[in-house]
Amino acid sequence: MIALEKMLQETPYVSYTYAYPHKTAYRPFPSLLRLDELWAEEKRSAIFLYMHVPFCEMRCGFCNLFTTVDTTAKFAAGYLAALERQAERVRAALGEVSIARMAIGGGTPTHLAVDDLARLFDLAERLFNVVPGSVPTSVETSPLTATPAKLQLLRARGVDRVSIGVQSFIEAESRAAGRAQQTAVVEQALAAIRTEHFPTLNIDLIYGLPGQTVANWLTSLQAALRYQPEELYLYPLYIRPLTGLGRKGVIDSEDMRLACYRAGRDLLLASGYTQVSMRMFRAAHAPVETGPVYCVQDDGMVGLGCGARSYTRTHHYASEYAVGAQGVRAILAEYIAMPAKAFDFAYYGFCLNDEEQRRRYALKSLLEAGGLHLASYQLRFESDVFSDLPELRALLDAEMATLTENVMILTAAGIERSDTIGPWLYSTRVKELMRGYELR
């Protein structure tokens, strides 16, 4: 493992630890794994149901998500038919199950026609008993696709959180990021979302865009605050291979990113927001989370759709991953052609041994404001976290974290280095797999 001190002297922006292990550590399993066997010993009383819609109206220059812009009504129909086949087989494999959270992401789910969007909710209700209002439900949207008709459907089907990718309120910045976007359209979409009275509005913004200044970044943040969003996600720009910006050879502006982060954080804290992680900020007026209890460290996820990931304690699995247009289309074509029985198996992913399970638990806890509860870790694994992961003490020595009342929490300095600390804690095995991954 590279010394923490060495990594802290380099860029703060190594990689975003959204999930562990990273999807580029996934590989084909040695043999097909039956889903009913994978889930047989799992706790299924609080499952996160995720549906992936890999369609967008445009491919932003910074985007490395599994999505395509080349869609027709026929293609979308074929995709939804495959997703329905998958949902039915997965439901049969799970046995008794209770959904605690649901999200529809992408891509841009609201790129679908109203009837097609309704079809996803029909599936969730018919197969998983997710009736409107029964569980917290989130849907992602974009300024161009957040139409009144689609927003009305979402609200009627129990969606209580809408997340909109704005990225910037300044048109020149949007164009430089390969995103054709008019600020007037953004404002119209936000007003339409507010008209439907969703309990939670989340706005995504990006700092470090080409040509962006700290002053312009704060202008975008202040524009977002006019809509009083319950949540804001502030993302640093990453230039990744095969993306539009990556192909153009655009270089990260890392000094400016750190300055933008600090300015944005300070503005939101002064505006009454609480910092939940390096990226997430929650308003004081945000609703108190209700619904079934769900713990990201302990409870599983069932992903439906090409590009969705599923998590059990011992296995993470998904379809294959690509960024380039040809790679995405090839994987989608294979998914659409899959017969129903093929969805009975997991064929691609990562097997988490005891060490990886412990590492994931610590990572997912430590990078959030609540921190790593040592007693909860002890209860889960019947071992001491510092015995299992002695490198964690380096965070205390570097004053990147504190240990108070049996909880290890990142300091302000540690939070802003989350994209260093996360990758630093990856196992040697995961790092080697990520380095050897051939991106399509």
N, C-alpha and C positions, 0 to 999 in steps of 0.2 A: 504494500500500500504506500502511495506517495505521501510524504510527510504533509500534515495539514499546514504547517508554517510555510512550506514551499508553495502550496496551492493558493494560500491567502495573499501571497506576494504577486500573484498573476491576476488575470482577468476575473472579475466576479461572476462572469457569465460563461459557465462551462456547459450546463445543460439543465433543462427544466425537469425536475423529478415529479412528474404528474402521477406516475404509477411505477411500482417496482416489482419485478424487473422491467426494464425498458423493452418496448416491442421489438427493437433490433436485436434483442437477445433471444427472441423466439426462433425455434427451428422445427422442422418436421419431427414428430414423435417417431421413435423406432418402429412402433406398430400402432395401428388405429386403437383409440381408447373409447370404450363404450360410455356414453354419457350417463346412462342409468347406473353404471358402476362407479363413475367418478363422483356422482352426487349421493350415492347410497348412504354413506357415513357422514354426510355433511348436515349441519344445522340449517334447516330450510324455513325457519319461522320468521325470518326477516331478510328477504332477498331484495336486492336492487335490480329492477328490470330496466334494461337500456335497449333502445331501438335506434339503429343507425340508418340515416338517409344520406347516401353519398352523392348528392346532387347540389350544384350551386349555379347561380346565374353568371358568375365570373370566377376566375381563378386568381386570387390575390397574389401579388408578387412574393409575399412572405410565407404563403401557406404551404405546409407539408402534410396536411391532413389527407385521409383517404377519401377523395371526392373527385367528381368529374363535372365538366360543364357541357359535355356533348350528350344531351338527353332529348329524347322524343317521348311522346305519349306512349308509344308502343314499348320503348325501352323501360320506361317507368313502370308500366303495367307488368312486364316480365319480371322486373325486380321485386315488385310487391307480391306477385304470385309466389316467387321463390321464398320471400320472407315469411309468407303465410305457411308454406310447406314446412319451413324450418321451425316456426313457432309451434306448430301442431306436434311435430316430432319431439321437440325439446320439452314441451309440456308433458307429454306422455312419459318421457324419461325421468322427469323430476319427481313424480309422485306427489305426495302431499306437500304443498308449498304455500307460503304466505308472502305477498309482496309488501315491502315497507316503504319503498321509494320507486319512482318511475321517472325516466328522462328520455326525451327524443332529441337526438343530436345529429351532427353530420360533419361536413356538409351543412346544408340548410334545409331542415325539414319543411319549412314553409315555402320552399321552391315547388313542392308538390301542389297539385290542384286540390281544391277544398275537399272533394269527395275522396281523393286518395289519402289525404291527411286524416279524414274521419275514419278511413279503413284501419289505420294503425290503432286508433282508440277502440274501435270495435274488436280488434284482435285481443287487445289487453283486457277488455271487459269479458269477452267470451271465454278466453282460455285461462286468464289469470285473476279473474274477479276484481279487476281494478275499475270499480264504478266511480263516476265523477265525485270528487271530493273525499274519496276514501283514503288516499295516500298523497303526500307531497309530490307534485308532478311539475317537471321543468321542461321547457321546449326552447330550442335555439331558433333565432330568426335573423333576418337582415333587413336593412332599410328598404330595399326594393320589394321585398316579399311580405312585409308586415302590413298586409292589406286589411281593411276593416272586416271583410267577410271571413278571412282566416283567423283573425284575432277573436272575433265573435265565436267561432267554432271552438277555439282553444279554451276560452273562458267557459263556454257551455259544457265542455268535456272535463272540467275540473282542474285545468292548469292553474297553478297558483304562483308560478315563477316563469317569467319570460326573460331570456338572455339575448341581447342584441349586440352584434358585432359592429360597432361604429368605427373604432380604431383612431379616427381623427375627425374633428369638426372643421378642419382647414382643407379646402379642396386641393390646393397645391401639394400638400403632404400626401393626400390620398392618391393623387395621380403618380407621385414619385414612388409610391409603394405598389404600383400596378393595380390600383383599385379605382375604377371609374365611378365616382360617387359625388353627388351633389348635396351640399349641406342642407338645402331646402327639403330634399327627400328624407334625409336623416331626421330633421325636425318634425316633418309630417308624420313619420313612422312613430317617433317617440310620443307625439301628441295622441296618436291613435291608440297606442298601448295604454297610455294614461286614461283615455276615455273609457276603456273596458275595465278599469279598476282592478287590475291584477295586484294581489297583495305584495308581490316582489318583482321589481324591475331591476335587472342587472344590465349594466353597460360595460362592454369590453373596450378598453383603449390601449394603444401601443405607444411606447416611448422609444426613441432612438431611430425614428423614421428618417429616410434621406432628406437632408435639408432642414430638419426640425431643430428648433432652439428651445431652451428651457422656457423662455417667455411664451413661445407658441404652444408648448406642451401644457403650460398652466392655462392658457386660453381655452384649449380643448377641455381640460378638466372643469374649468368654471362653467363652460357651456353645458357640460353634462350635469353639473350640480343644479342647474336651473330646473331640471326635471325631477329633482329630489329622489334619485334612485336609492332603493333600499340596499343595493350592493353595487360595488364597482370592482372590476378586475383590471389591474394595471400590469400589462405584459411588456417586458423588454423585448426589443426586436432581436431575433436571431436570423442570420442569413444561412440557410440550410441548402445542401446539395439538391439539385434538380428543381428548385423553386425558381420563380421568375427572377427574383433579385439575385439568387445564386448564379443563374446562367449569365446574368449581366455583369457579374464580378463586383457587385456592390460590397463595400467593406463596412463591418460593424463600427459604430461610433461609441466605443465602450466608455470613454471618459464622460461623454455627454449623457449616456444612459444612466450612469450612477448619479449624476447631478440631477437628472430628471426624476429618478426614483425618489431621491431625498426631498426634492421640492414638492413632488406630488404627495408623498407620505405626509409631509408637514402640513400641507394644505388640507388634506382630508382629516387628519387628526384635529386640526384647529376648527374644522367644520362639524365636529361631533361624531365622526366615524371611528369605529374600532378596527384595529388591524388584526385580521384573522390569520393571515400568512403573508409572505412576501408580496403576493399578488392580490389577495382579497381584502376588501374593506367593507364593513357592514355599518349601516346608518343606525343611529339611536332609535329611529322610528320604525325600523324593520320589525316585522312580526316575530313573535316568539315561535320557535319551531315546534310544531305539534305533529301528531300522527304517530305511527308505530316507531318504537325505538330502533335505530339503525346505527351500527358501529362499523366504520370503514375498515378498521383493523381486524375485525372478527367475522363480519357477515359477508356472504357471498354476493356475486353479481352474475346475472344471466344476460348475455348480450345476444340480440337478434339483429340480423342484417349483415351484409358483407362489410367488414371493417370494424364490427363490434367485438369487444373482448369480454370473456367470461372468466370469473375467478372462483375457484374453490380454494381451500386452504393449501392443498398440495399441488394443484395444477392451474395455470393460467393458459387459456387457449383462445384462438381466434382464426379468422381467415388470414391468408398471407397479406403482406403490406407492400404498397408501392406509392411513389410520389409522381413519377413521370406519367404523362397521359396514356401512353401505350401500355405501361404496366398496370395501371388502374383499370383500363378497359378490358385487358385480358383476364384479370382476376374477377371482375364483375361478370364477364361473359361465362366464365366457368361456374360461378355461383348461380347464375340464372338458369343454367342448364342442369344443375344438380337434381337428381331424383330425390323423392321424399326420404327414402331409407338412408341416403348418404348423410343426412343430418342427424343420424343416431350416434355419430362418432365425432370425436375431436382428433384432428390429425396434425395440428400445428400449434406450437406454444412453448411452454416452459414448465418443467417439473421443479417444484420448490422442496428441497430437502429441509431438515430441521434448521440448519444454519440460515438458509434463505428466508424461512418463515420468521425467524427471530429478527433478522436484518430488516425485513419488510415492515414488521410491526414497529420497530424502533424508528425507522425512517418516516413512516406515515404519521407517527405521533409527534416526533421532534420538529418536523417542518410546519406544524400548526401551532397556533397561539396557546392552545391548552397544554402543550408539551407532553413529555413522556412520563407517565405515572409509573414509578418503579414497582409499586405494590401490584398494579394491574398486570404489568409484565410478569412479575413473579407468579401471580395466580395463573396466568395463561400458560407459561412455559415451565413452571416449577424450577426456576433457576434465576440467578442474579444477572441483571443486564450488563453490569460492568465485568462480570466473569465471562459472559458470552461475547461481549463486544468491548474489550478493554480500550479500544481506540477512542471511545466516546469521552474518556477522561481528557483527551487532548483538547476537546472543545471547552472544557472547564478551565484548563490551564491557559488557553488562548483568550479567555474571557469572551468567547463566542456563546457561552451558555452559563446558566447558574443552576444550582441545585438547592431548592428550598422546599421544606416540608414534603420530602420524598417525591418531588416533581422536578424533572430536568427541563428547563425552558430556555430557548434561545434568547440572547440579549438583542437589543436593537442592532448592534454590529453583526450578530449572528444571523438575524432575519434577513438583512440586506445581502448576506453572503449565502443565502439558501441554495442558489444555483451552483455554488462551489461545494458546500457541505454535503448536499445530496449525492452528487457523483463521487465525492471522496469516500463516502460510506458504501459504495457499491462493492460487491464481492469481486475477487479476482476472476472468478468464473464468468460473471456477468460482463465485466469489462472486456475480457478476451472475446466473448461472443459478439459484443457490440462492435469491437474493432474489426472482426472478421465478417461482418454483415455486408452483403453486396446489395446496395440500394437499386431498386428498379425505377 
